[in-house]
Amino acid sequence: MLLFFTAFQAYPQEGELSDPSQLRVDSIRQLIKPGISDSLRTAYYIAIGTVAYNSDTAIKYGKLALEICPSDDSTMLAESHRILGNKYFLKHEPYNAIPHLISASNLFSVTNHRTKITVCCVNLALCYEIINIPDSVYYYLNQSLEISTSINDTSQMAFAYQNLGRKCLDMNLFDDAETYIMKSLELDSIAGDQKALAGDYFWLGILYTHTKNYPKTGHYFKKSIRILEHGGYNESFYATVLHLDYTYLADAYIESAFNTDTTRFADSCLYYIKRGNDFFLKSGQYANYMKDRYAYVKYLLFYKRYNEALQILKDLQPYLTGKDLLREYHKFTTIVYEKLGRYKEAFEQQKLHYQYAMEYLNDSALAAFANFKTDQAVKQKNEEQRQLDMVHTAKTHRMMVIIISLIVCIVLISLLVVFVYRMLKIKRRANAELSQKNLMLDQQKNEILAQRNELTTVHNAVVDSVRYSERIQRAVIPTDEFIKSLFPESFVYYRPRDIVSGDFYYAAKCGKYSVFVVADCTGHGIPGGFLSMLGISSLKEFLVTEQDAANPGTVLDRMRTFFKETLGSTEKNLTPMYDGMDMTICSFDLENNQLIYATANHRVYIIRKDEILKLSGDKMPVGRYFIEKEHFDTFSTTLQSGDMVYLCSDGIQDQTGCPDSEHPFGKKLMTSNFVNILAQMALLKPEAQLAKIDDELLKWRNGFEQIDDITLVGIRI
């Protein structure tokens, strides 16, 4: 039990589990700059030692703090010693921990910090328990209980009672153990401390394991598991408690299986062993890991899988670091060798078990505990007498309070009569003023209602106009039937952010070419809608003949000139307007499987079996731009049967959603994720692809609003 408890307190070390304290350590390190005072540097070192999970890191900074701490600063000296004592204890090095804990306790006495003295006392008791000096164990546990009682610190009182109960368990004094743990449970219940209650239920489960009351054992372990699994307690300490619940509950089930020859209990044992998932091995808690493995050995013995049990025990040999672990190990190897009929080896293991068992016994522990119980009885009598005296004093004080209260009440009633009379006069005056104000408020209310009605009328008129604009815009965009006539296997995913869209698409038959255009205008809503109408009208003028379709770069040149002249002529003598649009023009020669295209700040994606092709052109828009090439380039590529060609605006890639700690307001989907979605759905039918992209986008948004117009066109060759 001793080695279990020290491991029970330990934090994971480097390389074992993720250390959430490292970010805090790094942030404090950044504050330590050259030239700061020794006092401030010491405070930063102490802060690092306090927050660091890793014991070696904490010890390093505790020593640095002790080296430079001013000799007259008792508080920081005490904290430095406390950190070193606690971390050496967690590393299972009691001889290094004890001097620092004693120094910390003495220095906290100077500053009268009694709560921290109780913590030092509990850690000293645990250190002396490791080196098997029971008198000192009980002395420091008693000191902790005495100080926490004097300052009415229920949390520390409960912790002291819990440790006393645990020590009684070690001595097989089960009635006393139950009394102390129940006191701890009562105090933690009053305080409503759920995490502490989980620890109390755990120790009650351990108690009833010793007395072989397995129904109660399972009841309390499961109560502890429910609190820790549903409470969201992610700290390393409570993760250890939870996995110990699994281990001891598994052991209780396999013992019940042996007692009743019931396979159902054995299966429950295996279930909880699997829940453990080698947590103790990963976190370096070898004593607890061996306890978990012993439960599994019992499970294998129940099903007579003796060779597997022996192999499990052999695998545990690297973790035998103490006599108590060796004692238990040789007990189990003795049993397994007997079951295998290898009696000579069983006898050798039994001799080793007896040797380590004898070395572990300490007769002085029972005598020390008897003395401790006597002292506790005397202190309990003294405490009862002190409470009786306090009750008598409280009654006398209460009578004096009643008499004084009556006198005060008479005076207050007299003052109240005068106060009420004055308040009645003030109330009459206030009522008159209030009536005047209410009249003014009614007038203001009527004015506000009239303005609201006027605004509602204007709003409805604006909305009706915008919806009519949507009908006009929809009318000039190609119909689904026309698109299907040009591209039988295709889909269009078109989602305006507002009623009117700044995205548009256009399709046409120009000689032998079937042409598809996707454009994204500056802005969205009504401004984007105006630009889209200009774009569609210019396309109907510049993209008509087969020659036009064969030179989409020239079409973009003409459109850019048109936009500059049109938009530049509206605002004379002012800064030129940089509105325009990003655009892709794709001319498909479906008979020869050729694609001729030109892009303005867009990309075309081709999914060809497992290959993803990204076709890009010019990095400038159709419109005025800071850095312009003289002409847009025209490109061509060969298509293959089954290719899936995608044209899109940037609405999907820029959509925000799925917030995390680094992006609380959501993060963009980005091009890489968008291309992965295209690759996943490219083999589906167009209708299925349309449903797939809509579903993926809804999942990514996760409640976030659509931030831009969205257009995605897919065409299968």
C-alpha positions in Angstrom: 0.0 0.0 0.0 2.9 2.4 0.7 4.4 2.3 -2.7 1.0 2.6 -4.3 0.3 5.8 -2.4 3.6 7.5 -3.3 2.9 6.7 -7.0 -0.6 7.8 -6.4 0.7 11.3 -5.7 3.2 11.6 -8.5 3.0 13.7 -11.7 4.1 12.2 -15.0 7.7 12.7 -16.0 9.1 13.9 -19.3 8.6 11.6 -22.2 5.7 9.8 -20.6 2.6 11.9 -20.9 1.9 15.3 -22.4 2.7 18.1 -20.0 0.0 20.8 -20.1 2.2 22.8 -17.6 5.0 23.4 -20.2 3.2 26.4 -21.7 3.0 28.1 -18.3 6.6 27.3 -17.6 7.7 28.8 -21.0 5.6 31.9 -20.4 7.3 32.6 -17.0 10.8 31.9 -18.4 10.2 34.7 -20.9 9.7 37.1 -18.0 13.2 36.4 -16.6 15.4 39.0 -18.3 18.9 40.3 -17.5 19.1 43.1 -14.9 16.0 42.2 -12.8 16.4 42.1 -9.1 17.2 38.9 -7.1 13.9 39.0 -5.3 11.9 39.2 -8.6 14.1 36.5 -10.2 13.5 34.3 -7.1 9.8 34.8 -7.4 9.8 33.7 -11.1 11.9 30.6 -10.2 9.4 29.7 -7.4 6.5 30.1 -9.9 8.1 27.7 -12.3 8.8 25.2 -9.6 5.2 25.4 -8.5 3.5 25.0 -11.9 5.9 22.4 -13.5 4.6 18.8 -13.6 8.0 17.5 -14.3 9.8 16.9 -11.0 13.4 17.4 -12.4 12.4 20.8 -13.8 10.8 21.9 -10.6 13.8 20.8 -8.5 16.2 22.6 -10.8 14.3 25.9 -10.4 13.8 25.3 -6.7 17.6 25.1 -6.2 18.1 28.2 -8.3 15.6 30.1 -6.1 17.3 28.9 -2.9 20.7 30.0 -4.2 19.7 33.7 -4.8 16.8 34.2 -2.4 17.5 37.1 0.1 18.3 35.6 3.5 15.7 37.8 5.3 12.8 36.8 3.1 11.2 33.9 5.1 8.3 33.5 2.8 10.3 32.8 -0.4 12.8 30.7 1.5 9.9 28.6 2.8 8.4 28.2 -0.7 11.7 27.2 -2.2 12.2 24.5 0.4 8.6 23.3 0.1 9.0 22.9 -3.7 12.2 20.9 -3.3 10.7 18.7 -0.5 7.5 18.0 -2.4 9.3 17.1 -5.7 11.9 14.9 -4.0 9.0 13.1 -2.3 7.2 12.6 -5.7 10.5 11.2 -7.1 10.5 8.6 -4.2 13.6 10.1 -2.6 12.5 10.6 1.0 16.0 11.2 2.4 16.4 14.2 0.1 12.9 15.4 0.8 12.8 15.4 4.6 15.4 18.2 5.3 13.7 20.5 2.9 10.2 19.8 4.3 11.3 20.4 7.9 13.0 23.7 6.9 9.8 24.8 5.0 7.6 23.9 8.0 9.9 25.9 10.4 9.9 28.9 8.1 6.1 28.8 7.6 5.9 28.9 11.4 7.8 32.2 11.4 5.3 33.7 8.9 2.3 32.0 10.8 1.2 30.3 7.5 -0.5 27.3 9.2 -2.3 25.9 6.2 1.0 25.3 4.4 2.5 23.8 7.7 -0.3 21.1 7.5 0.7 20.3 3.9 4.4 19.9 4.9 3.4 17.7 7.9 1.4 15.3 5.6 4.3 15.1 3.1 6.7 14.4 6.0 4.5 11.7 7.3 4.4 10.1 3.8 8.3 10.3 3.6 8.7 8.6 6.9 6.2 6.0 5.8 8.4 5.2 2.8 11.5 4.6 5.1 9.3 2.7 7.6 9.5 4.9 10.8 5.9 4.7 12.0 6.4 6.9 15.1 7.3 9.8 12.9 4.4 9.0 10.6 1.8 9.3 13.3 3.5 12.3 14.9 3.3 14.4 11.7 -0.2 13.1 10.8 -1.3 14.2 14.3 0.3 17.6 13.8 -1.5 18.1 10.5 -4.9 17.2 12.1 -4.2 19.4 15.2 -3.3 22.5 13.2 -6.1 22.1 10.6 -8.6 21.7 13.4 -7.3 24.8 15.2 -7.8 26.9 12.0 -11.0 25.1 11.0 -9.6 24.1 7.7 -12.1 21.3 6.7 -10.2 20.4 3.6 -7.0 19.7 5.4 -8.8 18.0 8.3 -10.5 15.7 5.8 -7.1 14.9 4.1 -5.5 14.2 7.5 -8.4 11.8 8.5 -8.1 10.1 5.1 -4.4 9.5 5.6 -5.0 8.2 9.2 -7.6 5.8 7.7 -5.2 4.7 5.1 -2.5 4.0 7.7 -5.0 2.0 9.7 -5.6 -0.1 6.6 -1.9 -0.9 6.4 -2.0 -2.1 10.0 -5.3 -4.1 9.4 -7.2 -2.0 11.9 -10.3 -1.9 9.7 -12.8 -0.5 12.3 -10.5 2.5 12.9 -9.8 2.9 9.2 -13.6 3.0 8.5 -14.1 5.6 11.3 -11.4 7.9 9.9 -12.4 7.6 6.3 -16.0 8.2 7.2 -15.0 11.4 9.0 -13.2 12.5 5.9 -16.2 11.7 3.8 -18.5 13.7 6.1 -16.3 16.8 5.9 -15.9 16.6 2.1 -19.7 16.1 1.7 -20.4 19.3 3.8 -17.8 21.2 1.6 -19.4 19.8 -1.6 -15.9 18.8 -2.9 -16.7 16.2 -5.6 -13.0 15.4 -6.4 -12.2 14.8 -2.7 -15.3 12.7 -2.4 -14.1 10.5 -5.2 -10.9 9.9 -3.2 -13.0 9.0 -0.1 -15.1 6.5 -2.1 -11.9 5.0 -3.5 -10.4 4.4 0.0 -13.7 2.9 1.2 -13.5 0.5 -1.8 -10.0 -0.4 -0.7 -11.2 -1.0 2.9 -14.0 -3.4 1.9 -11.5 -5.1 -0.4 -9.5 -6.0 2.7 -12.6 -7.3 4.5 -13.7 -9.2 1.4 -17.0 -7.4 1.3 -17.1 -7.3 -2.5 -20.6 -5.9 -3.0 -19.6 -2.8 -1.0 -16.2 -2.8 -2.8 -17.9 -2.5 -6.2 -20.4 0.0 -4.9 -17.8 2.5 -3.7 -15.4 2.1 -6.6 -18.2 2.7 -9.1 -19.3 5.8 -7.2 -15.7 7.1 -7.5 -15.6 6.2 -11.2 -18.9 8.0 -11.9 -17.6 11.3 -10.3 -14.2 11.2 -12.1 -15.6 10.1 -15.6 -18.4 12.7 -15.7 -16.7 15.5 -13.8 -14.2 16.5 -16.5 -11.3 16.2 -14.1 -8.3 15.9 -16.5 -5.4 16.6 -14.0 -2.8 13.8 -13.8 -3.7 13.1 -10.1 -7.3 12.4 -10.7 -6.5 10.4 -13.9 -4.4 8.2 -11.6 -7.3 7.8 -9.1 -9.7 6.8 -11.9 -7.4 4.1 -13.3 -6.8 2.8 -9.7 -10.5 2.5 -9.4 -10.5 0.3 -12.6 -7.6 -1.8 -11.3 -9.0 -2.5 -7.8 -12.5 -3.1 -9.2 -11.1 -5.6 -11.7 -9.3 -7.3 -8.7 -12.6 -7.4 -6.7 -14.4 -9.0 -9.7 -11.8 -11.7 -10.2 -11.8 -12.5 -6.4 -15.6 -12.8 -6.7 -15.2 -15.1 -9.7 -12.9 -17.5 -7.7 -15.3 -17.4 -4.7 -18.4 -18.2 -6.8 -16.9 -19.9 -9.8 -18.8 -17.4 -12.0 -17.4 -16.6 -15.4 -19.5 -13.4 -15.5 -17.4 -11.9 -12.8 -14.2 -12.9 -14.6 -15.4 -11.2 -17.8 -16.2 -8.0 -15.8 -12.6 -8.2 -14.5 -11.2 -8.2 -18.0 -13.5 -5.3 -19.0 -12.0 -3.1 -16.3 -8.4 -4.2 -17.0 -8.9 -3.1 -20.6 -10.3 0.2 -19.4 -6.8 0.8 -17.8 -5.1 0.6 -21.2 -1.5 0.5 -19.7 -2.0 4.0 -18.2 0.3 3.2 -15.2 3.1 1.9 -17.5 2.9 4.9 -19.7 3.0 7.3 -16.7 5.9 5.5 -14.9 3.8 4.3 -11.9 5.3 0.8 -11.8 3.8 -0.3 -8.4 0.3 0.5 -9.7 1.1 -1.1 -13.1 2.1 -4.3 -11.3 -1.1 -4.3 -9.3 -3.0 -4.1 -12.6 -1.0 -7.0 -14.1 -1.6 -9.1 -11.0 -5.3 -8.8 -11.5 -4.8 -10.0 -15.1 -2.6 -12.9 -13.8 -5.5 -13.9 -11.5 -7.8 -13.8 -14.6 -5.5 -16.1 -16.5 -5.3 -18.5 -13.5 -9.2 -18.6 -13.3 -9.3 -19.8 -16.9 -6.2 -22.1 -16.3 -4.0 -20.3 -18.8 -0.9 -20.9 -16.6 1.8 -20.4 -19.2 0.4 -17.0 -20.2 0.3 -16.0 -16.6 3.9 -17.0 -16.1 5.0 -15.0 -19.2 3.1 -11.9 -17.8 5.1 -12.3 -14.5 8.4 -12.6 -16.3 7.6 -9.4 -18.3 7.3 -7.6 -14.9 10.9 -8.3 -13.7 12.3 -4.9 -15.0 9.8 -3.1 -12.7 10.7 -4.8 -9.4 12.2 -1.8 -7.5 11.4 -2.4 -3.9 11.0 -5.2 -1.3 7.3 -4.8 -1.1 7.0 -5.3 -4.8 9.3 -8.3 -4.7 7.2 -9.8 -1.9 4.1 -9.7 -4.0 5.9 -10.8 -7.1 7.3 -14.0 -5.6 3.9 -14.8 -4.0 2.3 -14.9 -7.5 5.2 -16.8 -9.1 4.9 -19.4 -6.4 1.2 -19.9 -7.2 1.8 -20.1 -11.0 4.7 -22.6 -10.7 2.5 -24.8 -8.4 -0.3 -24.8 -10.9 2.2 -25.8 -13.6 3.5 -28.7 -11.5 7.0 -27.2 -11.3 7.3 -27.7 -7.6 11.1 -27.1 -7.2 10.8 -23.7 -8.8 7.7 -23.0 -6.7 9.6 -23.8 -3.5 12.4 -21.4 -4.5 9.9 -18.6 -5.2 8.2 -19.3 -1.9 11.5 -19.0 0.0 12.1 -15.6 -1.6 8.5 -14.5 -0.8 9.0 -15.4 2.9 12.4 -13.6 3.0 11.0 -10.3 1.7 7.9 -10.7 3.8 9.9 -10.9 7.0 12.1 -7.9 6.0 9.0 -5.8 5.5 7.5 -6.4 9.0 8.1 -3.8 11.7 6.7 -4.7 15.2 7.2 -1.2 16.5 4.4 0.1 14.2 1.6 -1.5 16.3 2.9 -0.1 19.6 3.3 3.4 18.1 -0.2 3.3 16.8 -1.6 2.2 20.2 0.1 5.3 21.8 -1.3 7.4 19.1 -4.9 6.2 19.8 -4.4 7.0 23.5 -3.3 10.5 22.7 -6.2 10.9 20.3 -8.7 9.8 23.1 -7.3 12.4 25.5 -7.5 15.1 22.9 -11.0 14.1 22.1 -12.1 14.5 25.7 -10.3 17.9 25.9 -12.1 19.0 22.7 -15.5 18.0 24.1 -14.9 20.0 27.3 -13.7 23.0 25.2 -16.9 22.8 23.1 -19.1 22.7 26.3 -17.3 25.9 27.5 -17.9 27.5 24.2 -21.6 26.7 24.3 -21.9 28.3 27.8 -20.1 31.4 26.6 -22.3 31.5 23.5 -25.5 31.4 25.6 -24.3 34.3 27.9 -23.3 36.3 24.8 -26.7 35.6 23.2 -28.6 37.0 26.2 -26.5 40.2 26.1 -27.1 40.5 22.4 -30.9 40.1 22.9 -31.0 42.9 25.5 -28.9 45.3 23.4 -31.0 44.4 20.4 -34.2 45.4 22.1 -32.8 48.8 23.0 -31.6 49.3 19.5 -35.0 48.3 18.1 -36.8 50.9 20.2 -34.4 53.6 19.0 -34.7 52.4 15.4 -38.5 52.4 15.5 -38.5 56.0 16.7 -36.2 57.0 13.9 -38.3 55.0 11.5 -41.5 57.0 12.4 -39.7 60.3 11.6 -38.2 58.8 8.5 -41.6 57.6 7.2 -43.2 61.0 7.7 -40.5 62.7 5.7 -40.6 60.0 3.0 -44.4 60.6 2.6 -43.8 64.2 1.8 -41.0 63.4 -0.6 -43.3 60.7 -2.2 -46.1 63.2 -2.9 -43.7 65.6 -4.6 -42.1 62.7 -6.6 -45.5 61.4 -7.8 -46.3 64.9 -9.2 -43.0 64.9 -11.1 -43.5 61.3 -12.2 -46.9 62.1 -13.7 -45.3 64.9 -15.7 -42.6 62.6 -16.9 -45.1 59.9 -17.9 -47.0 62.4 -20.1 -43.7 63.3 -21.9 -42.8 59.6 -22.3 -46.2 58.9 -23.9 -45.6 61.6 -26.4 -42.1 60.3 -27.2 -43.5 56.7 -27.5 -46.1 57.9 -30.1 -43.3 59.6 -32.1 -41.1 56.5 -31.9 -44.0 54.2 -33.1 -44.6 56.6 -36.1 -40.9 56.5 -37.0 -40.8 52.7 -36.6 -43.8 52.3 -39.0 -42.1 54.6 -41.5 -38.9 52.6 -41.3 -40.8 49.3 -41.7 -42.4 50.6 -44.8 -39.1 51.7 -46.3 -37.4 48.4 -45.3 -40.1 46.3 -47.0 -39.8 48.4 -50.1 -36.1 47.9 -50.2 -36.4 44.1 -49.6 -39.0 43.8 -52.4 -36.6 45.7 -54.7 -33.7 43.4 -53.9 -35.8 40.3 -54.4 -36.9 41.6 -57.8 -33.2 42.2 -58.5 -32.6 38.5 -57.6 -35.3 37.4 -60.1 -33.6 39.6 -62.8 -30.2 38.1 -62.0 -31.6 34.5 -62.0 -33.2 35.2 -65.4 -29.9 36.0 -67.1 -28.0 33.0 -65.6 -28.2 29.9 -67.8 -30.9 27.4 -66.8 -30.1 23.9 -65.6 -31.7 22.4 -68.7 -29.4 24.5 -71.0 -26.3 23.5 -69.0 -27.3 19.8 -69.1 -27.7 20.1 -72.9 -24.0 21.2 -73.2 -22.6 19.1 -70.3 -24.8 16.1 -69.6 -22.8 15.0 -66.6 -22.4 18.1 -64.5 -23.6 20.0 -61.5 -23.7 23.6 -60.3 -23.5 24.4 -56.6 -24.5 28.1 -56.4 -25.1 29.7 -52.9 -25.3 33.5 -52.7 -24.5 35.0 -49.3 -27.3 37.6 -49.6 -30.4 37.7 -51.8 -28.4 39.1 -54.7 -25.0 37.4 -55.5 -21.6 38.8 -56.5 -20.8 35.4 -58.0 -22.2 34.4 -61.4 -21.8 31.6 -64.0 -22.3 31.6 -67.8 -22.5 28.9 -70.4 -22.6 29.1 -74.2 -22.2 27.1 -77.4 -19.6 28.8 -79.6 -19.0 26.7 -82.7 -17.4 23.5 -81.7 -16.7 24.7 -78.2 -18.9 24.3 -75.2 -18.0 27.2 -72.9 -18.4 27.5 -69.2 -17.5 30.7 -67.2 -17.3 31.2 -63.4 -16.8 34.7 -62.0 -16.4 36.3 -58.5 -17.1 40.1 -58.5 -15.8 42.5 -56.0 -18.1 42.5 -53.0 -21.5 40.7 -52.6 -25.1 41.6 -52.2 -26.4 44.6 -54.3 -22.9 46.0 -55.3 -21.7 42.5 -56.4 -25.0 42.0 -58.2 -24.5 45.1 -60.3 -21.0 44.0 -61.3 -22.3 40.5 -62.1 -24.9 42.0 -64.5 -22.1 44.0 -66.2 -20.0 40.8 -66.4 -22.8 38.8 -68.0 -23.7 41.5 -70.5 -20.1 41.9 -71.5 -19.7 38.1 -72.0 -22.7 38.1 -74.3 -20.9 40.7 -76.4 -17.3 39.4 -76.3 -17.8 35.5 -76.1 -20.0 34.7 -79.2 -18.0 33.1 -82.0 -15.8 30.0 -82.2 -12.8 32.3 -82.6 -13.7 34.0 -79.3 -14.0 30.6 -77.5 -10.6 29.5 -78.9 -9.0 32.6 -77.3 -10.4 33.1 -73.8 -7.4 35.2 -72.8 -8.4 37.8 -75.5 -12.0 37.7 -74.1 -10.6 38.6 -70.6 -8.5 41.5 -72.2 -11.7 42.9 -73.8 -13.7 42.6 -70.6 -10.9 44.3 -68.6 -10.9 47.3 -71.0 -14.7 47.4 -70.8 -14.7 47.5 -67.0 -12.0 50.2 -66.8 -13.9 52.4 -69.2 -17.3 51.8 -67.7 -16.3 52.1 -64.0 -13.6 54.8 -64.6 -16.1 57.2 -66.3 -18.5 57.4 -63.4 -16.3 59.3 -61.0 -14.4 62.1 -62.6 -11.4 63.8 -60.9 -11.5 61.1 -58.1 -9.3 58.1 -57.2 -9.8 55.4 -59.9 -12.1 52.5 -58.8 -10.4 49.1 -58.4 -13.6 47.1 -58.6 -13.7 44.2 -61.0 -13.9 40.4 -60.9 -11.9 37.2 -60.7 -12.9 34.9 -63.6 -12.3 31.5 -65.3 -13.2 30.8 -68.9 -13.1 27.2 -70.0 -13.7 26.2 -73.7 -14.3 22.5 -74.1 -13.7 20.7 -77.4 -15.5 17.6 -76.3 -14.9 15.8 -79.6 -11.1 16.0 -79.3 -10.9 16.1 -75.5 -9.2 19.4 -75.5 -9.6 22.2 -72.8 -8.7 25.8 -73.7 -8.8 28.1 -70.7 -7.8 31.4 -69.2 -8.0 32.5 -65.6 -7.9 35.8 -63.7 -7.0 35.1 -60.0 -8.7 31.6 -60.3 -7.7 28.0 -60.5 -9.2 25.1 -62.4 -8.9 21.6 -60.8 -8.9 18.3 -62.7 -9.3 15.0 -60.8 -8.0 12.2 -62.9 -8.3 8.9 -61.1 -5.9 9.3 -58.1 -4.2 12.4 -59.6 -5.0 16.0 -58.8 -4.2 18.6 -61.5 -4.2 22.3 -60.6 -4.4 24.6 -63.6 -3.7 28.3 -62.9 -3.2 31.3 -65.1 -2.8 35.0 -64.5 -2.6 36.5 -60.9 -4.6 39.7 -61.7 -8.3 40.4 -61.9 -10.6 41.6 -64.7 -10.5 45.3 -63.9 -8.1 47.9 -62.7 -5.1 46.5 -60.7 -1.9 47.8 -59.2 0.4 45.5 -61.2 -1.0 44.5 -64.6 0.3 42.4 -67.5 -0.5 43.7 -70.9 -2.5 40.6 -71.9 -4.2 37.6 -70.3 -2.6 34.3 -71.4 -4.6 31.5 -73.0 -3.6 27.9 -72.1 -4.7 24.5 -73.3 -4.5 20.9 -71.9 -5.6 17.5 -73.1 -8.5 15.8 -71.2 -9.1 12.1 -70.7 -12.4 10.3 -70.5 -13.6 10.2 -66.9 -11.8 13.4 -65.9 -13.7 15.6 -63.4 -13.1 19.3 -64.1 -14.0 21.8 -61.3 -14.4 25.6 -61.7 -15.0 27.6 -58.5 -14.9 31.0 -56.7 -13.1 31.3 -53.4 -16.2 31.2 -51.3 -15.7 27.6 -50.1 -12.0 27.9 -49.3 -12.5 31.2 -47.3 -15.5 29.8 -45.3 -14.9 29.9 -41.5 -15.9 27.2 -39.1 -14.7 24.6 -36.6 -13.2 26.9 -33.9 -10.4 25.7 -31.6 -8.1 27.2 -29.0 -6.0 29.1 -31.6 -9.0 30.2 -33.7 -11.9 31.0 -31.3 -13.8 32.8 -34.0 -13.3 30.0 -36.5 -10.7 29.1 -39.1 -10.8 29.0 -42.9 -11.4 25.7 -44.7 -8.4 26.5 -46.9 -7.5 25.2 -50.4 -5.8 22.0 -49.2 -9.0 20.8 -47.4 -11.2 21.9 -50.3 -9.1 19.9 -52.8 -9.2 16.8 -50.5 -13.0 17.0 -50.5 -13.0 17.2 -54.3 -10.7 14.1 -54.5 -13.1 12.2 -52.2 -16.2 12.9 -54.2 -14.8 12.9 -57.8 -16.0 9.3 -58.6 -19.6 10.0 -57.5 -22.4 10.9 -59.8 -22.9 14.7 -60.2 -26.1 14.7 -58.1 -24.3 12.8 -55.3 -21.3 15.3 -55.6 -23.8 18.2 -55.2 -25.2 16.6 -52.0 -21.7 15.8 -50.7 -20.2 19.3 -51.1 -23.3 20.8 -49.4 -23.0 18.3 -46.5 -19.3 18.9 -46.0 -19.7 22.7 -46.0 -22.6 22.5 -43.4 -20.4 20.3 -41.2 -17.4 22.7 -41.5 -19.5 25.8 -40.8 -20.9 24.2 -37.6 -23.3 27.1 -37.0 -21.1 29.9 -38.4 -22.6 32.3 -40.9 -21.8 32.1 -44.7 -19.2 34.8 -45.2 -19.1 35.0 -49.1 -20.9 34.0 -52.2 -20.2 30.4 -53.2 -20.0 28.9 -56.7 -18.7 25.4 -57.6 -19.2 23.8 -61.0 -18.2 20.2 -61.8 -18.1 18.7 -65.3 -17.3 15.1 -66.2 -15.6 14.4 -69.5 
